């Protein structure tokens, strides 16, 4: 891993994923999590302030960047529930089948190299009746915006740690073994349109 990837990129992502519109999205979805929770792509812990502590028994955070988790700092230091960090990518979930009640994934499916494999892993560890909660940016509905997403994506991906602008989030969730229960979508305000189209909602095992 290069110096840029280890030390600079986590700080760039922390800033980019901590803007006011994105934090408002996190606030919409994170409080739904309950029981034994697996968060995919926990990163610098931007979701941590939004968990309802009374609903969460334990949180397992999965992320390949241990440096990002170090940056979580005080966000993780004063929580009222146990947190375990695992330094692995989303395709490598070292948990038993049917072992968690909630899987939360926010702004991570854009970056995971094999998102379908990761989603199938999430489906494997989710208990029957459990819930996948997702909030992601992805492919825009407007042809002109999509065209620019496709043009910019190679450079964007190389600069931002593999982040893709143009993934079809609902399709990925379905291919990963889930049925979407509810989903909303819109362009986030005050954000570059090519990176602003958000999908968020919940899904259960197909």
N, C-alpha and C positions, 0 to 999 in steps of 0.2 A: 504494500500500500504506500502511495507517495506521500510526501510531506503535505501537499495540497489536500489530498483526500483525508488524511488523518487529522490535520490541525486547522485548516482553513475552511474546507467545505462544511463541516458540522456547524460552524458559526454562521456561514452564509445561509444554510438551510434553516437554522434557528430563527434568523431574522425574517427570511422570506415566508416561513410558515407561522410566524407570530404576528402578522399584520392584523389590524382590527377586524376586517371582514372575515378572515379565516378563524380568528379566535371566536367570533360570534357564531360561526358554524360549529366549532367544537362545543360551544356552550349548548347548542341545540341537541346534540346527540349523546355526548358522554354521560350525562346524568341517567340515561336509560340503563346503563350497565349494572349488573347485580350478580351476587354470588361469587363463584370462582371465575375471575375474569382474566382472559388472555388478550393483551394488547399487542398487535402486530405493528412493528415500526414505532416503538415508543420514543425513540430519538432522545431529544433533550427534555422530555417530560411535559410538553406543552399542554397535554390533556389533564395532567394531574390535578390542577385546581378545580376541575369541573366534576370530578367523581363525587357521588353522594356516599359519604363514608359509611352511613348507617346501612347501606344496601350491599356494600362490597365486603366479602369475607377475606379475599386475598387477590392481589393483582400480580400477574406474571407478565413482565415486559420483555418482548423479543426484539432485538435490533442488532445488526452486524457491527455497528459503530460503538465501541466501548467509550470512545472519546465523547460522543454525543451524550451518553448517559452520565458521564462525569459532569457535563455542563448542566445537568438537571439540578445539581446543587441543592439549594434549600427547597425547591419544589418537592423533592423526595424525602427531605429530612424530617418533616413534621407531619406526616400523614397519620391518620388514625386507623390504618389497616396495613397489613404486611405487604411488602413489595419485593418480588424476586426478579432480578435482571438476568437475562440469558443472552450472551453475545453471539447470536446466530442470525442468519438471514431468514426471511419469511418462508422459504421453501423447506427449512429444516426446523420442524417443531418437535422437540424431544419430550413430548408429553404422551401419556397413555390415551388410548381410544376413549371417547365418551367421558372426558375428565374435567371439562369446564362448562359453566353455565352460559357465559357470554364471551363472544369474540368481538373485539373492537378493532377496526382498522380505519385510520384517518390519514389521508394524504400519503399513502404508502404503496398502494397498488400501481401508482404511476411509475414507481422506481424498481420494484421487485423484478428481477430479470425474467422469471417464469411465473406470472401472476396466477395462471390456472393451477399450476402445481401447488402454489401457496394456498389458494382457496380450497383445493381438495384436502390439503392438510388441515385447514381450519375446520372443514366439515368432518374430518375424521375425529378430531378431539372434542368437538361440540357434542354435548349430551342431547339425547332426544328431547325435543321441546325447548332446547336452548335457542339463543338468538345471535345472529350476526348483525352487528351495527356498523354501518359504513358511511363515510363521508369522503368524497374524492373529487378531484378535478379531472376532466377528461374531454372527450370528443364533443365539439360544439355542434348544435343542430343546424347552424347556418353554413351553407356551402362556401361562402367567401371566407369565413373564419376558419373553417376546416382546411381550406386550401393553404392558408397561412400557417396553420398548425403543422401541416405536413411539410411545408417548406422549411420552417424554422426548427423543427424537431431534432434533426441530427446535431445541430450546434448546441441547442438547449440541453439535449441529453448529455453531451460531452462536458459541458460546463457545470451541470447541476447534478452530478453523481448518478446519472442514469435516468433522471426524471423524464417521462414522456408526456407530451401535451395532448396526444390524440388517441388515447386508449378508450375503447367502448366499455365503460364501466358496467352498465346493466348486462351486457352480453357476457363479460368476464364472470360476473357473479353467477349467472345461470350456468355457464360452462364449468364452473367450479363445484357445482352440486347443490345449488341453493334455489329456492323460490322466493322472489321478492314479495314481501308482505305490503310494504308501503315505501314510496319513494317520491321525493321532491327534487326539482332541478331548476337552476336559474344561473344567470351570470351574476357573479358577485360584484357589488358596486366598487368603484374606485380601484379597479384592478385591470391589468392589461387583458384585453378580451381573449387573446389566444390561450391564456392560462386561467381564465376566470369562470369557465363553465363548470358548475358543481352539481354532483349527484349525491343525495344523502337519504338514508332510510334504514329499513330493517329487512332481514331475510331469515328463513328457516330452512332446515334440511329438505331437499327435494324428495 
